[in-house]
Amino acid sequence: MPAKKTMKTTAAKKPAHKGTARSPVRTKKPKPDGKLSALDAAAKVLAESGEPMTTREMIEAMATKGLWTSPGGATPDRTLYSAILRELILKGTDARFVKTERGKFTTKK
């Protein structure tokens, strides 16, 4: 009967996440054509409104002001929601957004 193989136990490696001491958060360069990203446009709309908004309201405001339009996605409000949450998680206290209640965000003052 062959001997059982035992697994070596090693310290679990933690993945390097953006925003930790291991890997700095990258800042995006402005687009050469002057167009804003959805996150930049959302931050601008929130700063101008001064009150919490849902992502659907932000998308509508960005479209009416001509800041950003969806490139044809089916759910741009959900994509924006995910991007805002991702920024909140990665940047922490340095994030541009604050979640005020379920589904509503505002900018830092």
PDB file as gemmi writes it, atoms N, CA and C in Angstrom:
CRYST1    1.000    1.000    1.000  90.00  90.00  90.00 P 1                      
ATOM      1  N   MET A   1       0.839  -1.173   0.000  1.00  0.00           N  
ATOM      2  CA  MET A   1       0.000   0.000   0.000  1.00  0.00           C  
ATOM      3  C   MET A   1       0.890   1.245   0.000  1.00  0.00           C  
ATOM      4  N   PRO A   2       0.661   2.175  -0.971  1.00  0.00           N  
ATOM      5  CA  PRO A   2       1.515   3.357  -1.060  1.00  0.00           C  
ATOM      6  C   PRO A   2       1.273   4.305   0.116  1.00  0.00           C  
ATOM      7  N   ALA A   3       2.301   5.041   0.454  1.00  0.00           N  
ATOM      8  CA  ALA A   3       2.195   6.004   1.554  1.00  0.00           C  
ATOM      9  C   ALA A   3       1.318   7.175   1.124  1.00  0.00           C  
ATOM     10  N   LYS A   4       0.560   7.717   2.080  1.00  0.00           N  
ATOM     11  CA  LYS A   4      -0.295   8.872   1.792  1.00  0.00           C  
ATOM     12  C   LYS A   4       0.557  10.121   1.615  1.00  0.00           C  
ATOM     13  N   LYS A   5       0.182  10.899   0.630  1.00  0.00           N  
ATOM     14  CA  LYS A   5       0.870  12.164   0.420  1.00  0.00           C  
ATOM     15  C   LYS A   5       0.236  13.206   1.324  1.00  0.00           C  
ATOM     16  N   THR A   6       1.055  13.957   1.975  1.00  0.00           N  
ATOM     17  CA  THR A   6       0.532  15.023   2.826  1.00  0.00           C  
ATOM     18  C   THR A   6       0.781  16.349   2.145  1.00  0.00           C  
ATOM     19  N   MET A   7      -0.148  17.253   2.329  1.00  0.00           N  
ATOM     20  CA  MET A   7      -0.015  18.574   1.728  1.00  0.00           C  
ATOM     21  C   MET A   7       0.787  19.460   2.663  1.00  0.00           C  
ATOM     22  N   LYS A   8       1.687  20.206   2.102  1.00  0.00           N  
ATOM     23  CA  LYS A   8       2.447  21.151   2.903  1.00  0.00           C  
ATOM     24  C   LYS A   8       1.559  22.354   3.170  1.00  0.00           C  
ATOM     25  N   THR A   9       1.581  22.797   4.390  1.00  0.00           N  
ATOM     26  CA  THR A   9       0.807  23.990   4.721  1.00  0.00           C  
ATOM     27  C   THR A   9       1.733  25.188   4.691  1.00  0.00           C  
ATOM     28  N   THR A  10       1.360  26.152   3.934  1.00  0.00           N  
ATOM     29  CA  THR A  10       2.135  27.390   3.862  1.00  0.00           C  
ATOM     30  C   THR A  10       1.208  28.530   4.190  1.00  0.00           C  
ATOM     31  N   ALA A  11       1.782  29.614   4.528  1.00  0.00           N  
ATOM     32  CA  ALA A  11       0.975  30.793   4.841  1.00  0.00           C  
ATOM     33  C   ALA A  11       0.227  31.217   3.587  1.00  0.00           C  
ATOM     34  N   ALA A  12      -1.043  31.472   3.750  1.00  0.00           N  
ATOM     35  CA  ALA A  12      -1.866  31.875   2.602  1.00  0.00           C  
ATOM     36  C   ALA A  12      -1.433  33.249   2.130  1.00  0.00           C  
ATOM     37  N   LYS A  13      -1.248  33.364   0.848  1.00  0.00           N  
ATOM     38  CA  LYS A  13      -0.869  34.655   0.286  1.00  0.00           C  
ATOM     39  C   LYS A  13      -2.125  35.476   0.068  1.00  0.00           C  
ATOM     40  N   LYS A  14      -2.065  36.721   0.467  1.00  0.00           N  
ATOM     41  CA  LYS A  14      -3.187  37.618   0.253  1.00  0.00           C  
ATOM     42  C   LYS A  14      -3.017  38.283  -1.101  1.00  0.00           C  
ATOM     43  N   PRO A  15      -4.086  38.372  -1.876  1.00  0.00           N  
ATOM     44  CA  PRO A  15      -3.959  39.034  -3.177  1.00  0.00           C  
ATOM     45  C   PRO A  15      -3.732  40.528  -2.997  1.00  0.00           C  
ATOM     46  N   ALA A  16      -2.942  41.094  -3.861  1.00  0.00           N  
ATOM     47  CA  ALA A  16      -2.684  42.533  -3.812  1.00  0.00           C  
ATOM     48  C   ALA A  16      -3.868  43.254  -4.441  1.00  0.00           C  
ATOM     49  N   HIS A  17      -4.590  44.015  -3.642  1.00  0.00           N  
ATOM     50  CA  HIS A  17      -5.730  44.769  -4.135  1.00  0.00           C  
ATOM     51  C   HIS A  17      -5.310  46.210  -4.352  1.00  0.00           C  
ATOM     52  N   LYS A  18      -5.979  46.834  -5.274  1.00  0.00           N  
ATOM     53  CA  LYS A  18      -5.711  48.247  -5.509  1.00  0.00           C  
ATOM     54  C   LYS A  18      -6.079  49.018  -4.253  1.00  0.00           C  
ATOM     55  N   GLY A  19      -5.310  50.023  -3.955  1.00  0.00           N  
ATOM     56  CA  GLY A  19      -5.605  50.862  -2.821  1.00  0.00           C  
ATOM     57  C   GLY A  19      -4.903  50.418  -1.551  1.00  0.00           C  
ATOM     58  N   THR A  20      -4.240  49.283  -1.557  1.00  0.00           N  
ATOM     59  CA  THR A  20      -3.499  48.850  -0.389  1.00  0.00           C  
ATOM     60  C   THR A  20      -2.084  49.390  -0.471  1.00  0.00           C  
ATOM     61  N   ALA A  21      -1.315  49.138   0.551  1.00  0.00           N  
ATOM     62  CA  ALA A  21       0.059  49.630   0.566  1.00  0.00           C  
ATOM     63  C   ALA A  21       0.897  48.942  -0.500  1.00  0.00           C  
ATOM     64  N   ARG A  22       0.469  47.773  -0.945  1.00  0.00           N  
ATOM     65  CA  ARG A  22       1.238  47.029  -1.928  1.00  0.00           C  
ATOM     66  C   ARG A  22       1.112  47.598  -3.330  1.00  0.00           C  
ATOM     67  N   SER A  23      -0.019  48.152  -3.631  1.00  0.00           N  
ATOM     68  CA  SER A  23      -0.268  48.593  -4.993  1.00  0.00           C  
ATOM     69  C   SER A  23      -1.049  49.901  -4.973  1.00  0.00           C  
ATOM     70  N   PRO A  24      -0.471  51.006  -5.441  1.00  0.00           N  
ATOM     71  CA  PRO A  24      -1.184  52.283  -5.400  1.00  0.00           C  
ATOM     72  C   PRO A  24      -2.334  52.318  -6.402  1.00  0.00           C  
ATOM     73  N   VAL A  25      -3.341  53.114  -6.080  1.00  0.00           N  
ATOM     74  CA  VAL A  25      -4.482  53.283  -6.977  1.00  0.00           C  
ATOM     75  C   VAL A  25      -4.041  54.140  -8.148  1.00  0.00           C  
ATOM     76  N   ARG A  26      -4.337  53.671  -9.335  1.00  0.00           N  
ATOM     77  CA  ARG A  26      -3.962  54.423 -10.534  1.00  0.00           C  
ATOM     78  C   ARG A  26      -4.972  55.526 -10.791  1.00  0.00           C  
ATOM     79  N   THR A  27      -4.483  56.639 -11.250  1.00  0.00           N  
ATOM     80  CA  THR A  27      -5.377  57.718 -11.653  1.00  0.00           C  
ATOM     81  C   THR A  27      -5.442  57.714 -13.168  1.00  0.00           C  
ATOM     82  N   LYS A  28      -6.625  57.933 -13.678  1.00  0.00           N  
ATOM     83  CA  LYS A  28      -6.809  57.921 -15.125  1.00  0.00           C  
ATOM     84  C   LYS A  28      -6.421  59.269 -15.706  1.00  0.00           C  
ATOM     85  N   LYS A  29      -5.840  59.211 -16.880  1.00  0.00           N  
ATOM     86  CA  LYS A  29      -5.496  60.427 -17.594  1.00  0.00           C  
ATOM     87  C   LYS A  29      -6.745  60.937 -18.293  1.00  0.00           C  
ATOM     88  N   PRO A  30      -6.902  62.263 -18.412  1.00  0.00           N  
ATOM     89  CA  PRO A  30      -8.067  62.782 -19.126  1.00  0.00           C  
ATOM     90  C   PRO A  30      -8.053  62.338 -20.582  1.00  0.00           C  
ATOM     91  N   LYS A  31      -9.238  62.119 -21.105  1.00  0.00           N  
ATOM     92  CA  LYS A  31      -9.351  61.687 -22.503  1.00  0.00           C  
ATOM     93  C   LYS A  31      -8.956  62.845 -23.417  1.00  0.00           C  
ATOM     94  N   PRO A  32      -8.266  62.549 -24.500  1.00  0.00           N  
ATOM     95  CA  PRO A  32      -7.809  63.624 -25.384  1.00  0.00           C  
ATOM     96  C   PRO A  32      -8.947  64.368 -26.076  1.00  0.00           C  
ATOM     97  N   ASP A  33     -10.092  63.711 -26.268  1.00  0.00           N  
ATOM     98  CA  ASP A  33     -11.199  64.377 -26.945  1.00  0.00           C  
ATOM     99  C   ASP A  33     -12.050  65.215 -25.990  1.00  0.00           C  
ATOM    100  N   GLY A  34     -11.717  65.225 -24.687  1.00  0.00           N  
ATOM    101  CA  GLY A  34     -12.423  66.050 -23.724  1.00  0.00           C  
ATOM    102  C   GLY A  34     -13.697  65.452 -23.180  1.00  0.00           C  
ATOM    103  N   LYS A  35     -14.052  64.239 -23.588  1.00  0.00           N  
ATOM    104  CA  LYS A  35     -15.266  63.599 -23.088  1.00  0.00           C  
ATOM    105  C   LYS A  35     -15.044  63.094 -21.672  1.00  0.00           C  
ATOM    106  N   LEU A  36     -16.097  63.169 -20.879  1.00  0.00           N  
ATOM    107  CA  LEU A  36     -16.034  62.678 -19.503  1.00  0.00           C  
ATOM    108  C   LEU A  36     -16.409  61.201 -19.458  1.00  0.00           C  
ATOM    109  N   SER A  37     -15.849  60.500 -18.482  1.00  0.00           N  
ATOM    110  CA  SER A  37     -16.287  59.130 -18.234  1.00  0.00           C  
ATOM    111  C   SER A  37     -17.617  59.192 -17.490  1.00  0.00           C  
ATOM    112  N   ALA A  38     -18.288  58.069 -17.378  1.00  0.00           N  
ATOM    113  CA  ALA A  38     -19.574  58.036 -16.673  1.00  0.00           C  
ATOM    114  C   ALA A  38     -19.388  58.432 -15.212  1.00  0.00           C  
ATOM    115  N   LEU A  39     -18.314  57.969 -14.574  1.00  0.00           N  
ATOM    116  CA  LEU A  39     -18.066  58.325 -13.172  1.00  0.00           C  
ATOM    117  C   LEU A  39     -17.777  59.814 -13.007  1.00  0.00           C  
ATOM    118  N   ASP A  40     -16.977  60.375 -13.896  1.00  0.00           N  
ATOM    119  CA  ASP A  40     -16.676  61.808 -13.814  1.00  0.00           C  
ATOM    120  C   ASP A  40     -17.937  62.637 -14.043  1.00  0.00           C  
ATOM    121  N   ALA A  41     -18.734  62.232 -15.013  1.00  0.00           N  
ATOM    122  CA  ALA A  41     -19.981  62.952 -15.286  1.00  0.00           C  
ATOM    123  C   ALA A  41     -20.953  62.824 -14.111  1.00  0.00           C  
ATOM    124  N   ALA A  42     -21.009  61.655 -13.487  1.00  0.00           N  
ATOM    125  CA  ALA A  42     -21.886  61.458 -12.330  1.00  0.00           C  
ATOM    126  C   ALA A  42     -21.445  62.342 -11.173  1.00  0.00           C  
ATOM    127  N   ALA A  43     -20.142  62.427 -10.938  1.00  0.00           N  
ATOM    128  CA  ALA A  43     -19.633  63.286  -9.868  1.00  0.00           C  
ATOM    129  C   ALA A  43     -19.989  64.744 -10.125  1.00  0.00           C  
ATOM    130  N   LYS A  44     -19.896  65.156 -11.384  1.00  0.00           N  
ATOM    131  CA  LYS A  44     -20.218  66.542 -11.742  1.00  0.00           C  
ATOM    132  C   LYS A  44     -21.707  66.828 -11.546  1.00  0.00           C  
ATOM    133  N   VAL A  45     -22.554  65.899 -11.969  1.00  0.00           N  
ATOM    134  CA  VAL A  45     -24.007  66.072 -11.824  1.00  0.00           C  
ATOM    135  C   VAL A  45     -24.394  66.127 -10.350  1.00  0.00           C  
ATOM    136  N   LEU A  46     -23.799  65.252  -9.543  1.00  0.00           N  
ATOM    137  CA  LEU A  46     -24.109  65.237  -8.110  1.00  0.00           C  
ATOM    138  C   LEU A  46     -23.650  66.520  -7.430  1.00  0.00           C  
ATOM    139  N   ALA A  47     -22.475  67.003  -7.812  1.00  0.00           N  
ATOM    140  CA  ALA A  47     -21.967  68.241  -7.220  1.00  0.00           C  
ATOM    141  C   ALA A  47     -22.867  69.425  -7.572  1.00  0.00           C  
ATOM    142  N   GLU A  48     -23.372  69.455  -8.804  1.00  0.00           N  
ATOM    143  CA  GLU A  48     -24.240  70.549  -9.231  1.00  0.00           C  
ATOM    144  C   GLU A  48     -25.615  70.479  -8.576  1.00  0.00           C  
ATOM    145  N   SER A  49     -26.128  69.260  -8.359  1.00  0.00           N  
ATOM    146  CA  SER A  49     -27.467  69.130  -7.786  1.00  0.00           C  
ATOM    147  C   SER A  49     -27.470  69.406  -6.287  1.00  0.00           C  
ATOM    148  N   GLY A  50     -26.431  68.939  -5.591  1.00  0.00           N  
ATOM    149  CA  GLY A  50     -26.348  69.182  -4.161  1.00  0.00           C  
ATOM    150  C   GLY A  50     -27.235  68.290  -3.314  1.00  0.00           C  
ATOM    151  N   GLU A  51     -27.922  67.355  -3.931  1.00  0.00           N  
ATOM    152  CA  GLU A  51     -28.782  66.439  -3.168  1.00  0.00           C  
ATOM    153  C   GLU A  51     -28.557  65.007  -3.640  1.00  0.00           C  
ATOM    154  N   PRO A  52     -28.852  64.026  -2.790  1.00  0.00           N  
ATOM    155  CA  PRO A  52     -28.648  62.621  -3.187  1.00  0.00           C  
ATOM    156  C   PRO A  52     -29.513  62.249  -4.383  1.00  0.00           C  
ATOM    157  N   MET A  53     -28.946  61.404  -5.252  1.00  0.00           N  
ATOM    158  CA  MET A  53     -29.660  60.949  -6.443  1.00  0.00           C  
ATOM    159  C   MET A  53     -29.441  59.455  -6.630  1.00  0.00           C  
ATOM    160  N   THR A  54     -30.385  58.824  -7.314  1.00  0.00           N  
ATOM    161  CA  THR A  54     -30.192  57.436  -7.719  1.00  0.00           C  
ATOM    162  C   THR A  54     -29.372  57.431  -9.001  1.00  0.00           C  
ATOM    163  N   THR A  55     -28.844  56.283  -9.358  1.00  0.00           N  
ATOM    164  CA  THR A  55     -28.040  56.230 -10.577  1.00  0.00           C  
ATOM    165  C   THR A  55     -28.891  56.450 -11.821  1.00  0.00           C  
ATOM    166  N   ARG A  56     -30.139  56.046 -11.782  1.00  0.00           N  
ATOM    167  CA  ARG A  56     -31.030  56.296 -12.926  1.00  0.00           C  
ATOM    168  C   ARG A  56     -31.231  57.799 -13.108  1.00  0.00           C  
ATOM    169  N   GLU A  57     -31.416  58.529 -11.997  1.00  0.00           N  
ATOM    170  CA  GLU A  57     -31.565  59.986 -12.077  1.00  0.00           C  
ATOM    171  C   GLU A  57     -30.280  60.637 -12.590  1.00  0.00           C  
ATOM    172  N   MET A  58     -29.132  60.089 -12.167  1.00  0.00           N  
ATOM    173  CA  MET A  58     -27.849  60.628 -12.634  1.00  0.00           C  
ATOM    174  C   MET A  58     -27.696  60.430 -14.139  1.00  0.00           C  
ATOM    175  N   ILE A  59     -28.039  59.247 -14.637  1.00  0.00           N  
ATOM    176  CA  ILE A  59     -27.930  58.958 -16.073  1.00  0.00           C  
ATOM    177  C   ILE A  59     -28.806  59.919 -16.874  1.00  0.00           C  
ATOM    178  N   GLU A  60     -30.037  60.141 -16.403  1.00  0.00           N  
ATOM    179  CA  GLU A  60     -30.950  61.063 -17.095  1.00  0.00           C  
ATOM    180  C   GLU A  60     -30.396  62.485 -17.086  1.00  0.00           C  
ATOM    181  N   ALA A  61     -29.854  62.921 -15.938  1.00  0.00           N  
ATOM    182  CA  ALA A  61     -29.306  64.276 -15.837  1.00  0.00           C  
ATOM    183  C   ALA A  61     -28.062  64.427 -16.719  1.00  0.00           C  
ATOM    184  N   MET A  62     -27.223  63.391 -16.761  1.00  0.00           N  
ATOM    185  CA  MET A  62     -26.019  63.456 -17.595  1.00  0.00           C  
ATOM    186  C   MET A  62     -26.393  63.541 -19.067  1.00  0.00           C  
ATOM    187  N   ALA A  63     -27.444  62.839 -19.462  1.00  0.00           N  
ATOM    188  CA  ALA A  63     -27.875  62.858 -20.861  1.00  0.00           C  
ATOM    189  C   ALA A  63     -28.479  64.216 -21.233  1.00  0.00           C  
ATOM    190  N   THR A  64     -29.304  64.781 -20.352  1.00  0.00           N  
ATOM    191  CA  THR A  64     -29.931  66.067 -20.672  1.00  0.00           C  
ATOM    192  C   THR A  64     -28.917  67.203 -20.702  1.00  0.00           C  
ATOM    193  N   LYS A  65     -27.876  67.116 -19.873  1.00  0.00           N  
ATOM    194  CA  LYS A  65     -26.841  68.152 -19.870  1.00  0.00           C  
ATOM    195  C   LYS A  65     -25.774  67.916 -20.936  1.00  0.00           C  
ATOM    196  N   GLY A  66     -25.831  66.751 -21.589  1.00  0.00           N  
ATOM    197  CA  GLY A  66     -24.878  66.445 -22.645  1.00  0.00           C  
ATOM    198  C   GLY A  66     -23.498  66.067 -22.137  1.00  0.00           C  
ATOM    199  N   LEU A  67     -23.401  65.665 -20.872  1.00  0.00           N  
ATOM    200  CA  LEU A  67     -22.108  65.294 -20.306  1.00  0.00           C  
ATOM    201  C   LEU A  67     -21.674  63.896 -20.719  1.00  0.00           C  
ATOM    202  N   TRP A  68     -22.631  62.969 -20.783  1.00  0.00           N  
ATOM    203  CA  TRP A  68     -22.323  61.575 -21.105  1.00  0.00           C  
ATOM    204  C   TRP A  68     -23.584  60.897 -21.612  1.00  0.00           C  
ATOM    205  N   THR A  69     -23.430  60.060 -22.600  1.00  0.00           N  
ATOM    206  CA  THR A  69     -24.540  59.242 -23.071  1.00  0.00           C  
ATOM    207  C   THR A  69     -24.070  57.798 -23.148  1.00  0.00           C  
ATOM    208  N   SER A  70     -24.989  56.901 -22.933  1.00  0.00           N  
ATOM    209  CA  SER A  70     -24.662  55.482 -22.964  1.00  0.00           C  
ATOM    210  C   SER A  70     -24.275  55.065 -24.377  1.00  0.00           C  
ATOM    211  N   PRO A  71     -23.239  54.264 -24.502  1.00  0.00           N  
ATOM    212  CA  PRO A  71     -22.844  53.801 -25.831  1.00  0.00           C  
ATOM    213  C   PRO A  71     -23.739  52.682 -26.353  1.00  0.00           C  
ATOM    214  N   GLY A  72     -24.904  52.520 -25.781  1.00  0.00           N  
ATOM    215  CA  GLY A  72     -25.844  51.511 -26.270  1.00  0.00           C  
ATOM    216  C   GLY A  72     -26.081  50.378 -25.306  1.00  0.00           C  
ATOM    217  N   GLY A  73     -25.596  50.493 -24.070  1.00  0.00           N  
ATOM    218  CA  GLY A  73     -25.799  49.444 -23.079  1.00  0.00           C  
ATOM    219  C   GLY A  73     -27.253  49.360 -22.654  1.00  0.00           C  
ATOM    220  N   ALA A  74     -27.660  48.179 -22.231  1.00  0.00           N  
ATOM    221  CA  ALA A  74     -29.054  47.972 -21.835  1.00  0.00           C  
ATOM    222  C   ALA A  74     -29.349  48.534 -20.447  1.00  0.00           C  
ATOM    223  N   THR A  75     -28.367  48.521 -19.567  1.00  0.00           N  
ATOM    224  CA  THR A  75     -28.596  48.964 -18.191  1.00  0.00           C  
ATOM    225  C   THR A  75     -27.474  49.890 -17.718  1.00  0.00           C  
ATOM    226  N   PRO A  76     -27.380  51.093 -18.264  1.00  0.00           N  
ATOM    227  CA  PRO A  76     -26.289  51.981 -17.851  1.00  0.00           C  
ATOM    228  C   PRO A  76     -26.384  52.408 -16.392  1.00  0.00           C  
ATOM    229  N   ASP A  77     -27.593  52.480 -15.843  1.00  0.00           N  
ATOM    230  CA  ASP A  77     -27.739  52.865 -14.441  1.00  0.00           C  
ATOM    231  C   ASP A  77     -27.145  51.808 -13.512  1.00  0.00           C  
ATOM    232  N   ARG A  78     -27.288  50.558 -13.857  1.00  0.00           N  
ATOM    233  CA  ARG A  78     -26.720  49.483 -13.026  1.00  0.00           C  
ATOM    234  C   ARG A  78     -25.197  49.436 -13.167  1.00  0.00           C  
ATOM    235  N   THR A  79     -24.707  49.726 -14.358  1.00  0.00           N  
ATOM    236  CA  THR A  79     -23.261  49.766 -14.566  1.00  0.00           C  
ATOM    237  C   THR A  79     -22.653  50.905 -13.758  1.00  0.00           C  
ATOM    238  N   LEU A  80     -23.310  52.058 -13.760  1.00  0.00           N  
ATOM    239  CA  LEU A  80     -22.840  53.198 -12.983  1.00  0.00           C  
ATOM    240  C   LEU A  80     -22.882  52.883 -11.494  1.00  0.00           C  
ATOM    241  N   TYR A  81     -23.947  52.232 -11.030  1.00  0.00           N  
ATOM    242  CA  TYR A  81     -24.074  51.854  -9.625  1.00  0.00           C  
ATOM    243  C   TYR A  81     -22.889  50.983  -9.214  1.00  0.00           C  
ATOM    244  N   SER A  82     -22.574  50.005 -10.031  1.00  0.00           N  
ATOM    245  CA  SER A  82     -21.457  49.106  -9.754  1.00  0.00           C  
ATOM    246  C   SER A  82     -20.136  49.860  -9.736  1.00  0.00           C  
ATOM    247  N   ALA A  83     -19.944  50.782 -10.656  1.00  0.00           N  
ATOM    248  CA  ALA A  83     -18.706  51.546 -10.723  1.00  0.00           C  
ATOM    249  C   ALA A  83     -18.550  52.451  -9.501  1.00  0.00           C  
ATOM    250  N   ILE A  84     -19.636  53.044  -9.041  1.00  0.00           N  
ATOM    251  CA  ILE A  84     -19.575  53.891  -7.850  1.00  0.00           C  
ATOM    252  C   ILE A  84     -19.230  53.051  -6.624  1.00  0.00           C  
ATOM    253  N   LEU A  85     -19.867  51.896  -6.478  1.00  0.00           N  
ATOM    254  CA  LEU A  85     -19.552  51.017  -5.349  1.00  0.00           C  
ATOM    255  C   LEU A  85     -18.099  50.557  -5.395  1.00  0.00           C  
ATOM    256  N   ARG A  86     -17.605  50.256  -6.601  1.00  0.00           N  
ATOM    257  CA  ARG A  86     -16.223  49.831  -6.754  1.00  0.00           C  
ATOM    258  C   ARG A  86     -15.273  50.952  -6.320  1.00  0.00           C  
ATOM    259  N   GLU A  87     -15.597  52.187  -6.678  1.00  0.00           N  
ATOM    260  CA  GLU A  87     -14.752  53.307  -6.253  1.00  0.00           C  
ATOM    261  C   GLU A  87     -14.797  53.471  -4.741  1.00  0.00           C  
ATOM    262  N   LEU A  88     -15.973  53.318  -4.144  1.00  0.00           N  
ATOM    263  CA  LEU A  88     -16.088  53.425  -2.693  1.00  0.00           C  
ATOM    264  C   LEU A  88     -15.243  52.368  -1.986  1.00  0.00           C  
ATOM    265  N   ILE A  89     -15.233  51.159  -2.523  1.00  0.00           N  
ATOM    266  CA  ILE A  89     -14.467  50.078  -1.903  1.00  0.00           C  
ATOM    267  C   ILE A  89     -12.969  50.286  -2.098  1.00  0.00           C  
ATOM    268  N   LEU A  90     -12.557  50.611  -3.307  1.00  0.00           N  
ATOM    269  CA  LEU A  90     -11.135  50.725  -3.607  1.00  0.00           C  
ATOM    270  C   LEU A  90     -10.488  51.968  -3.005  1.00  0.00           C  
ATOM    271  N   LYS A  91     -11.175  53.090  -3.059  1.00  0.00           N  
ATOM    272  CA  LYS A  91     -10.575  54.332  -2.594  1.00  0.00           C  
ATOM    273  C   LYS A  91     -10.908  54.661  -1.149  1.00  0.00           C  
ATOM    274  N   GLY A  92     -11.930  54.041  -0.611  1.00  0.00           N  
ATOM    275  CA  GLY A  92     -12.280  54.267   0.794  1.00  0.00           C  
ATOM    276  C   GLY A  92     -12.637  55.716   1.066  1.00  0.00           C  
ATOM    277  N   THR A  93     -11.891  56.335   1.980  1.00  0.00           N  
ATOM    278  CA  THR A  93     -12.193  57.717   2.363  1.00  0.00           C  
ATOM    279  C   THR A  93     -11.822  58.726   1.282  1.00  0.00           C  
ATOM    280  N   ASP A  94     -11.045  58.317   0.295  1.00  0.00           N  
ATOM    281  CA  ASP A  94     -10.667  59.218  -0.797  1.00  0.00           C  
ATOM    282  C   ASP A  94     -11.660  59.190  -1.959  1.00  0.00           C  
ATOM    283  N   ALA A  95     -12.711  58.408  -1.861  1.00  0.00           N  
ATOM    284  CA  ALA A  95     -13.702  58.303  -2.932  1.00  0.00           C  
ATOM    285  C   ALA A  95     -14.463  59.618  -3.077  1.00  0.00           C  
ATOM    286  N   ARG A  96     -14.919  59.884  -4.290  1.00  0.00           N  
ATOM    287  CA  ARG A  96     -15.672  61.120  -4.547  1.00  0.00           C  
ATOM    288  C   ARG A  96     -17.121  61.021  -4.110  1.00  0.00           C  
ATOM    289  N   PHE A  97     -17.617  59.806  -3.898  1.00  0.00           N  
ATOM    290  CA  PHE A  97     -19.033  59.579  -3.621  1.00  0.00           C  
ATOM    291  C   PHE A  97     -19.255  59.137  -2.184  1.00  0.00           C  
ATOM    292  N   VAL A  98     -20.485  59.371  -1.709  1.00  0.00           N  
ATOM    293  CA  VAL A  98     -20.922  58.910  -0.401  1.00  0.00           C  
ATOM    294  C   VAL A  98     -22.287  58.275  -0.593  1.00  0.00           C  
ATOM    295  N   LYS A  99     -22.494  57.092  -0.034  1.00  0.00           N  
ATOM    296  CA  LYS A  99     -23.804  56.442  -0.113  1.00  0.00           C  
ATOM    297  C   LYS A  99     -24.639  56.958   1.043  1.00  0.00           C  
ATOM    298  N   THR A 100     -25.745  57.624   0.726  1.00  0.00           N  
ATOM    299  CA  THR A 100     -26.566  58.235   1.762  1.00  0.00           C  
ATOM    300  C   THR A 100     -27.646  57.295   2.277  1.00  0.00           C  
ATOM    301  N   GLU A 101     -28.220  56.549   1.382  1.00  0.00           N  
ATOM    302  CA  GLU A 101     -29.233  55.551   1.733  1.00  0.00           C  
ATOM    303  C   GLU A 101     -29.249  54.523   0.620  1.00  0.00           C  
ATOM    304  N   ARG A 102     -30.120  53.553   0.737  1.00  0.00           N  
ATOM    305  CA  ARG A 102     -30.157  52.487  -0.257  1.00  0.00           C  
ATOM    306  C   ARG A 102     -30.430  53.059  -1.651  1.00  0.00           C  
ATOM    307  N   GLY A 103     -29.462  52.880  -2.542  1.00  0.00           N  
ATOM    308  CA  GLY A 103     -29.633  53.301  -3.926  1.00  0.00           C  
ATOM    309  C   GLY A 103     -29.372  54.761  -4.214  1.00  0.00           C  
ATOM    310  N   LYS A 104     -28.996  55.552  -3.207  1.00  0.00           N  
ATOM    311  CA  LYS A 104     -28.756  56.982  -3.420  1.00  0.00           C  
ATOM    312  C   LYS A 104     -27.343  57.367  -3.013  1.00  0.00           C  
ATOM    313  N   PHE A 105     -26.779  58.245  -3.824  1.00  0.00           N  
ATOM    314  CA  PHE A 105     -25.415  58.715  -3.593  1.00  0.00           C  
ATOM    315  C   PHE A 105     -25.369  60.218  -3.665  1.00  0.00           C  
ATOM    316  N   THR A 106     -24.342  60.783  -3.058  1.00  0.00           N  
ATOM    317  CA  THR A 106     -24.044  62.202  -3.171  1.00  0.00           C  
ATOM    318  C   THR A 106     -22.520  62.334  -3.206  1.00  0.00           C  
ATOM    319  N   THR A 107     -22.039  63.566  -3.399  1.00  0.00           N  
ATOM    320  CA  THR A 107     -20.605  63.777  -3.412  1.00  0.00           C  
ATOM    321  C   THR A 107     -20.147  64.205  -2.029  1.00  0.00           C  
ATOM    322  N   LYS A 108     -18.850  64.085  -1.807  1.00  0.00           N  
ATOM    323  CA  LYS A 108     -18.299  64.557  -0.544  1.00  0.00           C  
ATOM    324  C   LYS A 108     -18.322  66.068  -0.538  1.00  0.00           C  
ATOM    325  N   LYS A 109     -18.535  66.593   0.616  1.00  0.00           N  
ATOM    326  CA  LYS A 109     -18.592  68.057   0.732  1.00  0.00           C  
ATOM    327  C   LYS A 109     -17.282  68.614   1.154  1.00  0.00           C  
TER     328      LYS A 109                                                      
END                                                                             
